[in-house]
């Protein structure tokens, strides 16, 4: 019932949001008679703030069209490589006509970035992707809003998440021979499980696995997020945060943890900070500080855009990760695509180098939670392990912003390069090798990147 009430309220507020946006423009337009009022700027700013608070925030776009690789501008074409019921594997394909740059791009490592499925869209990692594209072939998991997935597609479980990751790893391995995996926050647990299962079966595992700010062992330095999950029973979550999608969406009837509830929890963690931020935005508008106002808009366009999660996946994550600590206790069994029950054994990983990264001030995943992966992966030689604590960095700072670009990324890039070894690969499609394709392109006088 709560979901229906929320959607009704949102629908009722939509025309008022449109009115507030129109009124803001009316008072800020110098050609409008209302724009000559001495209080016009304040009135415009007030309406603009109301519009921002009332509007519906849709899924943002990555919007990465170019990146600069050692002084050369490279075009980016974003496309869906694999379309699964609950996730798209999205590729950022790079193109250039510069032969030297093309050669450099082709020799760069392939990286699968596994984005969180914890309320926000994968576009939260836009800065991560943009930075990685300078030195890597980049793919990312773009999780779908569960309310848009029809009921006939079935349920989505934590086991399905693990199996999706394995499928995507194998896909990249089929193209490039092998790949590197980066997981940010929530997916550190299912990614570690996926690689562990591949190792146990004797499959080729990724060359490196970078885990950033995730709850591998949520018992260490528990945060407010951890405490909520640990102190409430499984039944409490099922009875209090799970609702059915209203009839106005394709996924009508699906049991989900609604995005608006997740967003409410995000805001409730730091209400004073958000109030202060909105008040600062109001002052920036009055002062005509367009740069600061635009920075606020960009942040909240992303922060306020949330998705629903399938109930089974969400509840199983609560139970497995935050209540039973099944990964660190060695009791986590995953159902494979073939229906087999497989025990997750991180100690079976022997060759995949792993790098754990934590923020000193992280209030989502506490100190030591991600580093715990090293003790679990006891079969990996110490020389292939690395840990980094980023000073003065919060949760978002380790994968987005200045600290990510200046402090974290150079070490991630160097770590991947250090262990970037594997077989030569074949191009897909017509079966021709990359070298053959390049030779044909040279005959025509120009080359196009397939990086």
C-alpha positions as CSV (number, residue, x, y, z in Angstrom):
1,X,0.0,0.0,0.0
2,X,2.9,2.4,0.8
3,X,4.2,2.1,-2.8
4,X,0.8,3.0,-4.2
5,X,0.5,6.0,-1.8
6,X,4.0,7.2,-2.8
7,X,3.2,6.9,-6.6
8,X,-0.1,8.8,-6.1
9,X,1.7,11.6,-4.2
10,X,4.4,11.7,-6.9
11,X,1.8,12.0,-9.7
12,X,0.0,14.7,-7.8
13,X,3.2,16.7,-7.3
14,X,4.3,16.5,-11.0
15,X,2.2,19.4,-12.3
16,X,3.4,21.6,-9.3
17,X,7.0,20.7,-10.1
18,X,6.4,21.8,-13.8
19,X,4.8,25.0,-12.6
20,X,7.7,25.7,-10.2
21,X,10.2,25.2,-13.1
22,X,8.2,27.5,-15.4
23,X,7.9,30.2,-12.7
24,X,11.6,30.0,-12.0
25,X,12.4,30.7,-15.6
26,X,9.8,33.4,-15.8
27,X,11.4,35.4,-12.9
28,X,15.0,34.8,-14.1
29,X,14.3,36.0,-17.7
30,X,15.4,39.6,-18.2
31,X,12.9,40.0,-21.0
32,X,10.0,39.1,-18.8
33,X,8.2,41.8,-16.9
34,X,8.5,39.7,-13.7
35,X,12.3,39.7,-14.2
36,X,12.5,43.4,-13.3
37,X,11.2,42.9,-9.8
38,X,13.9,43.7,-7.2
39,X,13.2,40.4,-5.6
40,X,13.0,38.5,-8.9
41,X,16.3,36.6,-8.3
42,X,15.2,35.4,-4.9
43,X,11.8,34.3,-6.2
44,X,13.4,32.5,-9.1
45,X,15.8,30.7,-6.8
46,X,12.9,29.7,-4.5
47,X,10.9,28.2,-7.4
48,X,14.0,26.5,-8.7
49,X,14.7,24.9,-5.4
50,X,11.0,23.7,-5.1
51,X,11.3,22.2,-8.6
52,X,14.5,20.3,-7.6
53,X,12.8,19.0,-4.4
54,X,9.5,17.9,-6.2
55,X,10.7,16.6,-9.6
56,X,11.0,13.0,-10.5
57,X,14.6,11.9,-11.1
58,X,14.9,9.4,-13.9
59,X,17.9,7.2,-14.7
60,X,20.8,9.4,-15.7
61,X,23.0,8.8,-18.8
62,X,26.7,8.0,-18.7
63,X,27.2,10.7,-21.3
64,X,30.8,9.8,-22.0
65,X,31.4,10.7,-25.6
66,X,35.2,11.3,-25.7
67,X,38.3,10.8,-23.5
68,X,41.8,12.0,-24.0
69,X,44.5,9.4,-24.3
70,X,48.0,10.9,-24.0
71,X,46.9,14.1,-25.7
72,X,44.7,12.5,-28.4
73,X,41.0,12.8,-28.3
74,X,39.3,9.3,-28.6
75,X,35.6,8.9,-29.4
76,X,33.5,6.7,-27.2
77,X,30.6,4.6,-28.5
78,X,28.4,3.2,-25.7
79,X,26.6,0.0,-26.5
80,X,24.9,-3.0,-24.8
81,X,27.0,-6.2,-25.2
82,X,24.8,-8.6,-23.3
83,X,21.1,-8.0,-22.3
84,X,20.0,-10.1,-19.4
85,X,16.5,-9.8,-17.7
86,X,17.9,-7.9,-14.7
87,X,21.2,-6.4,-16.1
88,X,22.9,-5.1,-19.2
89,X,26.6,-5.6,-19.8
90,X,27.6,-2.2,-21.2
91,X,30.7,-1.6,-23.3
92,X,32.4,1.7,-23.9
93,X,34.0,1.1,-27.3
94,X,36.9,3.4,-28.2
95,X,37.5,4.8,-31.8
96,X,40.4,6.7,-33.2
97,X,42.0,7.4,-36.6
98,X,45.4,8.0,-35.2
99,X,47.6,4.9,-35.9
100,X,49.9,5.4,-32.9
101,X,47.0,5.8,-30.5
102,X,45.2,2.9,-32.1
103,X,48.1,0.6,-31.5
104,X,48.3,1.8,-27.9
105,X,44.6,1.2,-27.3
106,X,44.7,-2.3,-28.7
107,X,47.4,-3.4,-26.2
108,X,45.5,-2.1,-23.2
109,X,43.9,-4.5,-20.7
110,X,40.2,-5.4,-20.6
111,X,38.4,-4.5,-17.4
112,X,35.0,-5.5,-16.1
113,X,33.6,-3.0,-13.6
114,X,30.9,-4.6,-11.5
115,X,28.7,-1.7,-10.3
116,X,26.6,-1.9,-7.0
117,X,23.0,-3.0,-7.0
118,X,22.2,-1.2,-3.8
119,X,19.8,1.6,-4.8
120,X,21.6,3.8,-7.2
121,X,22.3,3.2,-10.9
122,X,25.6,2.2,-12.4
123,X,26.0,5.8,-13.6
124,X,27.2,6.5,-10.0
125,X,30.5,5.2,-11.3
126,X,30.7,7.6,-14.3
127,X,33.9,9.1,-13.0
128,X,35.3,5.6,-12.5
129,X,34.5,4.6,-16.1
130,X,35.8,7.9,-17.6
131,X,39.1,7.7,-15.8
132,X,39.6,4.0,-16.6
133,X,38.9,4.5,-20.3
134,X,42.2,6.3,-20.7
135,X,44.2,3.1,-20.2
136,X,41.7,0.2,-20.5
137,X,39.0,-1.5,-22.5
138,X,36.0,-0.9,-20.2
139,X,32.8,-2.9,-19.6
140,X,30.3,-2.3,-16.8
141,X,27.3,-4.1,-15.3
142,X,24.3,-1.8,-15.7
143,X,21.6,-3.2,-13.4
144,X,18.0,-2.7,-14.3
145,X,15.2,-1.2,-12.2
146,X,13.2,-4.2,-11.0
147,X,9.9,-2.4,-11.3
148,X,10.5,-2.3,-15.1
149,X,11.1,-6.1,-15.3
150,X,7.9,-8.1,-16.1
151,X,6.9,-10.8,-13.8
152,X,7.3,-13.5,-16.5
153,X,11.1,-12.9,-16.4
154,X,11.1,-14.6,-13.0
155,X,12.7,-13.7,-9.7
156,X,16.2,-12.5,-9.2
157,X,18.3,-14.0,-6.4
158,X,21.8,-13.3,-5.0
159,X,22.8,-16.6,-6.7
160,X,21.7,-15.1,-10.0
161,X,23.9,-12.1,-9.4
162,X,26.9,-14.4,-8.8
163,X,26.1,-16.3,-12.0
164,X,25.7,-13.1,-14.1
165,X,29.2,-12.0,-13.0
166,X,30.6,-15.4,-14.0
167,X,28.9,-15.2,-17.4
168,X,30.3,-11.7,-18.0
169,X,33.8,-12.7,-17.0
170,X,33.7,-15.6,-19.4
171,X,32.4,-13.3,-22.1
172,X,35.4,-11.0,-21.8
173,X,37.8,-14.0,-21.6
174,X,36.3,-15.3,-24.8
175,X,37.2,-12.0,-26.5
176,X,40.5,-11.1,-24.9
177,X,41.8,-14.4,-23.5
178,X,41.4,-13.0,-19.9
179,X,40.4,-9.9,-18.1
180,X,40.6,-7.9,-14.9
181,X,37.6,-7.3,-12.5
182,X,36.9,-4.3,-10.3
183,X,34.0,-4.3,-7.8
184,X,32.8,-1.3,-6.0
185,X,31.0,-1.5,-2.6
186,X,28.2,-4.1,-2.5
187,X,29.5,-6.4,-5.4
188,X,32.8,-7.1,-3.7
189,X,31.0,-10.1,-2.0
190,X,29.3,-11.7,-5.0
191,X,32.3,-11.0,-7.3
192,X,34.6,-12.8,-4.8
193,X,32.1,-15.6,-4.7
194,X,32.0,-15.8,-8.6
195,X,35.8,-15.9,-8.9
196,X,36.0,-18.5,-6.1
197,X,33.5,-20.8,-7.8
198,X,35.4,-20.5,-11.1
199,X,38.6,-21.4,-9.3
200,X,37.1,-24.4,-7.6
201,X,35.8,-25.8,-10.9
202,X,39.3,-25.3,-12.4
203,X,38.2,-22.5,-14.8
204,X,40.5,-19.7,-15.8
205,X,40.1,-16.9,-13.3
206,X,40.6,-13.2,-14.0
207,X,44.2,-11.9,-13.9
208,X,43.4,-9.4,-11.1
209,X,40.5,-8.6,-8.8
210,X,40.3,-5.1,-7.3
211,X,37.8,-4.8,-4.4
212,X,36.8,-1.2,-3.3
213,X,34.9,-0.3,-0.1
214,X,32.9,-3.5,0.2
215,X,31.5,-5.6,3.1
216,X,33.6,-8.7,2.7
217,X,33.5,-9.1,6.5
218,X,30.8,-6.7,7.9
219,X,31.6,-7.7,11.5
220,X,34.7,-5.5,11.4
221,X,34.2,-1.8,12.4
222,X,30.4,-2.0,11.7
223,X,28.8,1.2,10.4
224,X,25.3,2.5,10.9
225,X,24.4,0.6,7.7
226,X,25.8,-2.6,9.0
227,X,24.2,-2.2,12.4
228,X,20.7,-1.8,10.9
229,X,21.1,-5.0,8.8
230,X,22.6,-6.9,11.8
231,X,20.2,-5.8,14.5
232,X,16.9,-6.3,12.7
233,X,15.6,-9.8,11.9
234,X,15.1,-11.2,8.4
235,X,11.4,-11.1,9.1
236,X,11.5,-7.4,10.0
237,X,13.0,-6.5,6.7
238,X,10.5,-8.7,4.8
239,X,7.5,-7.2,6.7
240,X,8.6,-3.6,6.7
241,X,10.5,-2.7,3.5
242,X,9.2,-5.1,0.9
243,X,6.3,-4.0,-1.3
244,X,4.7,-4.9,-4.6
245,X,5.2,-2.8,-7.7
246,X,2.0,-0.8,-8.7
247,X,0.1,-1.6,-11.8
248,X,1.4,1.4,-13.7
249,X,4.8,-0.2,-14.3
250,X,5.8,-3.2,-16.5
251,X,6.9,-5.1,-13.3
252,X,3.5,-4.8,-11.7
253,X,3.1,-7.3,-8.9
254,X,6.8,-7.9,-8.4
255,X,8.0,-7.9,-4.8
256,X,10.7,-5.2,-4.4
257,X,12.6,-3.1,-2.0
258,X,11.5,0.3,-3.4
259,X,14.1,2.9,-4.4
260,X,12.3,5.7,-2.6
261,X,12.7,3.9,0.7
262,X,16.4,3.4,0.0
263,X,16.7,7.1,-0.8
264,X,15.0,8.0,2.4
265,X,17.5,6.0,4.3
266,X,20.4,7.6,2.5
267,X,19.1,11.1,3.4
268,X,18.3,10.1,7.0
269,X,22.0,9.2,7.5
270,X,23.1,12.8,7.1
271,X,20.0,15.1,7.1
272,X,21.9,18.2,8.2
273,X,24.4,17.9,5.4
274,X,21.6,17.7,2.8
275,X,19.7,20.6,4.2
276,X,22.9,22.6,4.2
277,X,23.6,21.6,0.7
278,X,20.2,22.8,-0.6
279,X,20.4,26.0,1.3
280,X,23.9,26.6,-0.3
281,X,22.3,25.9,-3.7
282,X,19.7,28.6,-3.0
283,X,22.4,31.1,-2.1
284,X,24.4,30.2,-5.2
285,X,21.4,30.9,-7.4
286,X,20.8,34.3,-5.8
287,X,24.5,35.2,-6.1
288,X,24.6,34.0,-9.7
289,X,27.3,31.4,-9.0
290,X,26.4,29.2,-11.9
291,X,29.3,26.8,-11.6
292,X,28.5,25.9,-8.0
293,X,24.8,25.6,-8.7
294,X,25.5,23.3,-11.7
295,X,27.8,21.1,-9.5
296,X,24.9,20.8,-7.0
297,X,22.5,19.8,-9.8
298,X,24.9,17.2,-11.2
299,X,25.4,15.6,-7.8
300,X,21.7,15.4,-6.9
301,X,20.6,14.3,-10.4
302,X,22.7,11.2,-9.7
303,X,22.0,10.9,-5.9
304,X,18.2,11.3,-6.2
305,X,17.9,8.8,-9.1
306,X,17.2,5.4,-7.5
307,X,16.0,2.0,-8.6
308,X,13.9,-0.8,-7.0
309,X,15.6,-4.1,-6.1
310,X,14.0,-7.5,-6.4
311,X,12.9,-8.6,-3.0
312,X,14.6,-12.0,-3.1
313,X,18.0,-10.5,-4.0
314,X,17.8,-7.8,-1.3
315,X,16.6,-10.1,1.5
316,X,19.2,-12.8,0.6
317,X,22.0,-10.1,0.7
318,X,20.8,-9.0,4.2
319,X,20.9,-12.6,5.4
320,X,24.0,-13.9,3.7
321,X,26.3,-10.9,4.0
322,X,25.1,-9.1,7.1
323,X,23.5,-11.7,9.4
324,X,25.1,-15.1,8.7
325,X,28.4,-13.7,7.4
326,X,28.4,-16.8,5.2
327,X,31.3,-15.9,3.1
328,X,33.8,-15.4,5.9
329,X,32.3,-18.4,7.8
330,X,32.7,-20.7,4.8
331,X,29.1,-21.7,4.8
332,X,27.8,-20.0,1.6
333,X,26.4,-22.3,-1.0
334,X,25.4,-20.9,-4.4
335,X,23.0,-22.5,-6.9
336,X,24.7,-22.6,-10.3
337,X,22.9,-22.0,-13.7
338,X,22.8,-25.8,-14.0
339,X,21.1,-26.2,-10.6
340,X,24.1,-27.6,-8.7
341,X,24.8,-26.5,-5.1
342,X,28.4,-25.2,-4.9
343,X,30.3,-24.1,-1.8
344,X,32.1,-20.8,-2.1
345,X,35.8,-21.4,-1.3
346,X,38.0,-18.3,-1.7
347,X,41.0,-20.4,-0.7
348,X,40.8,-22.1,-4.0
349,X,41.8,-19.0,-5.9
350,X,45.5,-19.4,-6.7
351,X,46.5,-17.1,-9.5
352,X,44.2,-14.1,-9.4
353,X,46.1,-11.1,-7.9
354,X,43.9,-9.1,-5.6
355,X,43.9,-5.4,-4.5
356,X,41.7,-4.1,-1.7
357,X,41.0,-0.4,-1.2
358,X,39.3,1.3,1.7
359,X,38.6,4.9,2.6
360,X,39.8,6.1,6.0
361,X,36.5,7.9,6.6
362,X,34.1,5.5,5.0
363,X,30.8,5.4,6.8
364,X,29.3,2.7,4.6
365,X,31.9,-0.1,4.7
366,X,34.0,0.2,7.9
367,X,37.8,-0.2,8.2
368,X,39.0,-3.7,7.7
369,X,35.8,-5.0,6.0
370,X,37.3,-5.1,2.5
371,X,40.9,-6.0,3.6
372,X,39.4,-9.2,5.1
373,X,39.5,-10.6,1.5
374,X,43.2,-11.3,1.9
375,X,42.8,-13.8,4.7
376,X,40.1,-15.6,2.8
377,X,42.2,-15.9,-0.4
378,X,44.9,-17.8,1.4
379,X,45.9,-19.6,-1.7
380,X,47.1,-16.4,-3.4
381,X,50.8,-15.6,-2.8
382,X,51.5,-12.5,-0.7
383,X,53.4,-11.0,-3.7
384,X,50.1,-10.9,-5.6
385,X,48.2,-9.1,-2.8
386,X,48.0,-5.4,-2.1
387,X,46.0,-3.2,0.2
388,X,45.4,0.6,0.2
389,X,43.8,2.8,2.8
390,X,43.0,6.2,1.3
391,X,43.6,9.0,3.9
392,X,40.8,11.5,4.4
393,X,38.5,9.7,1.9
394,X,34.9,8.7,2.5
395,X,33.0,6.0,0.7
396,X,32.5,7.9,-2.6
397,X,36.0,9.4,-2.6
398,X,37.7,6.0,-3.4
399,X,36.0,5.7,-6.7
400,X,34.9,9.2,-7.7
401,X,36.4,12.7,-7.5
402,X,39.9,14.1,-7.0
403,X,41.2,11.5,-4.6
404,X,40.1,8.7,-6.9
405,X,41.7,10.3,-9.9
406,X,44.9,11.5,-8.2
407,X,45.5,8.8,-5.5
408,X,43.6,5.7,-6.1
409,X,43.5,5.3,-9.9
410,X,47.2,5.5,-10.5
411,X,47.7,2.6,-8.1
412,X,44.8,0.6,-9.7
413,X,46.3,1.2,-13.2
414,X,49.8,0.1,-12.1
415,X,48.4,-3.0,-10.3
416,X,46.5,-4.1,-13.4
417,X,49.6,-3.6,-15.6
418,X,51.8,-5.5,-13.2
419,X,49.8,-8.6,-13.5
420,X,48.5,-8.2,-17.1
421,X,49.7,-11.4,-18.6
422,X,47.7,-13.8,-20.7
423,X,47.3,-15.5,-24.1
424,X,47.0,-13.6,-27.4
425,X,43.4,-13.3,-28.4
426,X,41.3,-13.6,-31.5
427,X,38.8,-11.1,-32.8
428,X,35.1,-12.1,-32.8
429,X,32.7,-12.1,-35.7
430,X,34.4,-13.3,-38.9
431,X,37.2,-15.1,-37.0
432,X,40.0,-12.9,-38.3
433,X,42.7,-12.0,-35.9
434,X,43.2,-8.4,-34.8
435,X,46.5,-8.3,-36.7
436,X,44.7,-9.3,-39.9
437,X,42.0,-6.7,-39.4
438,X,44.7,-4.1,-38.8
439,X,46.5,-5.1,-42.0
440,X,43.4,-4.7,-44.0
441,X,42.7,-1.3,-42.5
442,X,46.3,-0.2,-43.3
443,X,45.7,-1.0,-46.9
444,X,42.9,1.4,-47.0
445,X,45.1,4.1,-45.5
446,X,43.2,4.5,-42.2
447,X,42.6,2.4,-39.1
448,X,39.6,2.3,-36.8
449,X,39.9,1.1,-33.3
450,X,38.2,-2.0,-32.0
451,X,39.4,-1.3,-28.5
